[in-house]
């Protein structure tokens, strides 16, 4: 049997996060893309925030706040900084 590629969560942006992404320069988008790929591959990678269900993941200058669904198939991005 062949190997299946690893499952990745689908990334969805809240309106505020989408506005932040749309305002980013190409270099910032490239850094953000790397972080989003990590989160999609492993939605539990971030640390829990004080709010409970929200998670935070930082890599260098990039910070993403997100909420993952119970099954980990969907990641809702609430805030991005790059």
N, C-alpha and C positions, 0 to 999 in steps of 0.2 A: 504494500500500500504506500501511496505517496504521502509526503508530509504536507499538512495544511499550514498555511501561513498563520502566525499568531493573530488572535483576535484583537482588534483595536476598537476602542470606544469612539463613537461619533462625537465630534466637537460642535457645540452650538453656542452662539454668543447672545447674551442679553443685549438689549439696545444700547445701553451705556458702554458696554465693552466693545460693541461693534463700532460705535463712534470713536472710541479710543484707537482702535485698530485702523480705521479709515484715516486718522490724522497722523499716523506714523510714517516716518521716512523709510525708504527701501532697506537700509541697514538695520533699522529697528525691527522691521517685519521679518528679516532673515533670522535675527536672534530669537524672535518670538516663535517662528516656525519650528525651530529646534525644540524649544520647551513644549510646545503643543504636541509634537510627535512623542515626546517622553510621556506626557500625561495621557495621551490616547492609548499608548501601549500598556501603561500601568497606572490606572486612575487612582490608586491608593498611594502613589508616590509622595504626594504632598503631606504636610502636617495639618492636623486639625486646628481650627481657629477657636477662639473663645465662644463663637456663636454655635458651635456644635457640628452641624452638618456641612458647613463650608470648610474647604481645605485651601491651603496656600502652598505654592511651590515656587522656589526661587532658584535661578541659575544665573550667576553673574549679575548683570544689571537688570535682568528680566524677572518680573514677579507676576504671578497669575493667581487670582482668587477664583475658586470654582466649586461647584457642587456636583457630585457624581450620583447617578441613580443607583438604586439598591443593587441591581444586577451588574452595574458597571458598564453598561452598554452605551450610555449617553453621559457626556460631561457638559454641564452648563457653565460657561465662563462668565463671571460677573464683573471682573475688573482686570485690566492688564497694564503693566508698566514695562517699558523697555528702554 
